[in-house]
Amino acid sequence: MRHPVPHEKRNQQILAQVVRTYIETGEPVSSRTISRRHAESLSPATIRNVMADLEGEGYLYQPHTSAGRVPTAAGYRFFAEQIAAQATLNAEDQEWIRRELAAAATPEGITERAGHVLAAVSQGLGIVISPPLARIVLEHLRFLLLPDGRVVVVLISSSGATRDKVMRTERPFTQAELDRTAEYLNRHYAGRTLEAIRANLLARLASERERYDRLVCNALVLCDPNLLADAPSRQVYIEGAGQIAASAQFSDQAQLRELLAAIEEKTKLVALLTGCIEAPEPVHVQIGVKEISPAGEHLALISAAYTSHDQVQGSLGVLGPMRMQYERAITAVAYVARLFSETLSRS
């Protein structure tokens, strides 16, 4: 259920202060603590009434009758969407992130460092999802014939990253045919994606003049991403799984083991972050991530798409404890996505 934003500005300010204080301390927040921090001189009794109203609206809850209050998922969601989304990344973090990514010499190194940075700012997982095969901008490709007739497709992207997949074709190819087809594709289609290459080949075959061109037909078969199904079409880079395991939020060890197994298996993570690419906002925030496993209800996902030459390529983000530094995590995800996009576009 999605809660409406608290109407009164004062209530919003107090809710934001409760969430920020709880993130800092990990202890239930009292009205007296907020009274000392609030810009207006409001009495603890007034703040206590506001906090009671916020509890009634589902933004806070009281773990014990004598304790202060703690944010609910709705309280975290309000904070992430209304407060943290307006923050800017401090100059220190900007310099650190830029230095970390600049130190990598290869596309794989940049990806690993991006994951490391994202894990550090979230105290959780840093995740980078590569583009699907069909969207990789290709600089060069090769085809290698295996003894059993299958074909290894080696794809080298414009950024220098290498992907190799195995495909099984309906009819057998010789190595000489594969070499001629690769030479043809590299000569005419460098700098395009498999999607774009296939679209152009189909258009050429639709014309009477090239309908029976053997080379074009071979190229169409060998550039079919649907045949490259022996392995996942996306690669997933994950840093920081140990931090999730060490989080104090998981007292149920069976749930924690299930969560770690889902993270290791990666399929659900890919589906989740791939879906976030379609989100209208530049940085997507999801509070509670039950799609991964029941233990995911204690986690938050912050993700963004990255691009190459203005084309969406993949996504990256953080999966961390619900009690995380949202202002830092949201701004860091946006900044890493921007630097990542700039690096790919320069390649």
SVG drawing of the C-alpha trace seen along z (x, -y; Angstrom):
<svg xmlns="http://www.w3.org/2000/svg" viewBox="-4 -28 49 61">
<polyline fill="none" stroke="black" stroke-width="0.4" points="0.0,0.0 1.4,-3.4 0.9,-6.1 0.1,-9.7 2.7,-12.3 1.9,-14.0 0.0,-17.2 1.5,-19.7 5.0,-20.9 5.7,-20.7 4.7,-17.1 7.0,-16.4 9.9,-18.1 9.5,-16.1 9.1,-12.9 12.3,-13.6 14.1,-14.4 12.9,-11.1 14.1,-9.1 17.4,-10.8 18.0,-10.5 17.1,-6.8 19.5,-6.2 22.3,-7.8 21.7,-6.2 19.8,-2.9 17.8,-3.7 14.1,-4.6 13.7,-8.4 12.1,-10.3 10.1,-13.6 12.7,-15.2 15.5,-14.4 13.5,-15.9 12.7,-19.0 16.4,-19.7 17.1,-19.3 14.0,-21.1 14.6,-24.6 11.3,-25.9 11.0,-26.0 8.4,-23.3 7.8,-21.6 8.3,-17.9 4.6,-17.6 3.7,-19.2 6.2,-17.0 4.9,-13.9 1.4,-14.7 2.8,-15.0 4.7,-11.8 1.5,-10.1 -0.3,-11.4 2.5,-10.1 2.2,-6.7 -1.5,-6.7 -0.8,-7.4 1.6,-4.5 4.9,-6.4 6.2,-5.5 5.8,-2.7 6.6,-2.3 8.5,0.9 7.7,0.6 5.2,-1.7 8.0,-3.4 10.3,-3.7 10.6,-6.4 9.5,-5.7 11.1,-4.0 10.3,-4.6 8.2,-2.1 8.7,-1.2 6.3,-4.1 8.4,-6.5 11.6,-5.4 9.9,-5.7 8.7,-9.3 12.3,-10.2 13.9,-8.7 11.5,-10.2 10.9,-13.6 14.0,-14.5 17.0,-12.4 16.1,-12.7 16.7,-16.5 20.2,-16.1 23.5,-16.7 26.6,-14.5 29.3,-16.2 32.6,-17.2 34.6,-14.6 32.5,-11.7 32.6,-13.0 36.4,-13.2 36.6,-9.7 34.2,-8.1 35.9,-9.8 39.4,-8.7 38.2,-5.1 36.8,-4.7 39.6,-6.5 42.1,-4.0 40.7,-1.1 42.4,-0.2 39.9,2.1 36.0,2.1 35.9,5.1 38.0,3.1 35.7,0.1 32.7,2.3 34.3,3.9 35.3,0.6 31.8,-0.8 30.4,2.2 32.9,1.6 32.0,-2.1 28.3,-1.3 28.8,1.3 30.8,-1.1 28.2,-3.9 25.3,-1.5 26.9,0.9 25.2,3.5 25.5,4.8 26.9,2.9 25.4,4.3 26.1,3.6 24.1,5.4 25.7,5.6 23.6,4.9 21.8,7.8 23.7,9.2 21.3,7.6 22.2,4.1 26.0,4.3 27.6,1.8 30.1,4.0 33.6,3.1 34.6,6.6 33.3,10.1 34.6,13.6 33.0,17.1 34.8,20.2 33.7,23.7 33.6,26.4 34.1,30.1 30.5,30.9 29.2,28.3 28.3,25.5 29.7,22.0 31.4,19.8 30.5,16.2 33.1,13.8 31.8,10.2 34.1,7.3 32.2,4.1 33.2,0.5 34.4,0.1 36.8,3.1 34.8,5.6 34.7,9.2 31.7,11.5 31.7,15.0 28.6,17.3 27.9,20.6 25.2,21.1 23.8,24.2 22.6,23.5 20.0,25.5 22.5,26.2 26.2,26.8 28.8,24.2 32.5,24.6 35.2,22.5 35.8,20.9 32.1,19.8 32.3,18.4 35.5,16.4 33.9,14.9 30.8,14.0 32.8,12.4 34.9,10.4 31.7,9.2 30.1,8.1 33.2,6.4 33.7,4.5 30.1,3.2 28.6,3.1 31.3,2.1 29.8,-0.4 26.3,1.1 24.3,3.4 23.2,6.9 19.6,5.5 20.6,2.8 22.6,5.3 19.7,7.8 17.3,5.0 19.6,3.9 20.2,7.5 16.4,8.2 15.8,5.0 18.5,6.1 17.0,9.6 13.6,8.0 14.9,6.5 14.8,8.7 18.4,8.1 19.8,9.7 17.1,12.1 19.2,15.1 22.6,13.7 24.3,16.5 26.6,14.3 23.7,12.1 21.7,15.1 24.6,16.6 25.1,13.3 21.5,13.1 21.6,16.5 24.8,15.9 23.6,12.5 20.5,13.9 20.6,13.2 17.8,15.8 20.2,18.5 22.8,17.4 20.8,19.0 23.2,21.5 24.2,18.9 22.5,15.8 22.6,12.8 23.5,10.4 26.4,10.5 26.1,9.4 28.8,7.9 28.2,8.0 30.3,6.5 29.6,6.6 27.6,9.8 29.4,10.1 28.0,6.8 24.4,8.0 25.2,11.2 26.6,9.1 23.6,6.7 21.9,6.7 18.4,6.7 18.5,10.4 17.9,12.3 16.2,15.2 19.2,17.2 17.0,19.4 15.7,16.3 19.2,14.9 20.5,18.1 17.6,18.0 18.4,14.3 22.1,15.1 21.3,18.0 19.0,15.8 21.8,13.2 24.3,15.9 21.8,17.3 21.4,13.7 18.4,14.3 16.0,12.4 18.4,9.5 18.7,9.2 14.9,9.2 14.5,6.6 17.2,4.2 16.2,4.7 12.6,3.8 13.9,0.6 15.3,-0.6 11.7,-1.4 11.1,-3.6 10.4,-7.2 12.6,-8.7 16.4,-9.0 17.0,-7.1 14.5,-4.5 14.0,-3.7 12.2,-0.6 11.6,-0.1 11.2,3.6 12.3,6.0 10.3,9.2 10.7,10.2 14.2,11.6 13.1,13.5 11.0,13.0 14.0,11.5 14.1,8.8 11.3,6.9 14.1,5.5 16.1,4.2 16.0,1.2 17.0,1.0 18.3,-2.2 19.0,-1.9 19.7,-3.8 20.2,-3.1 23.4,-3.8 23.8,-4.7 26.2,-4.7 25.8,-7.3 22.3,-8.1 21.2,-4.5 20.2,-2.7 22.7,0.2 22.2,1.6 21.6,0.7 23.5,0.4 22.5,-0.2 22.7,0.7 20.7,3.3 21.2,2.5 19.6,2.4 16.5,0.3 18.3,-1.8 20.9,-3.2 22.2,-6.7 19.7,-7.5 21.0,-10.9 24.5,-9.5 23.3,-6.3 20.9,-8.0 23.3,-10.7 26.2,-8.2 24.1,-5.9 23.2,-8.9 26.8,-10.0 28.3,-6.6 25.6,-6.0 26.7,-9.3 30.4,-8.6 29.8,-5.1 27.8,-6.5 30.4,-9.0 33.1,-6.3 31.1,-4.1 30.3,-7.0 33.9,-8.0 34.9,-4.5"/>
</svg>
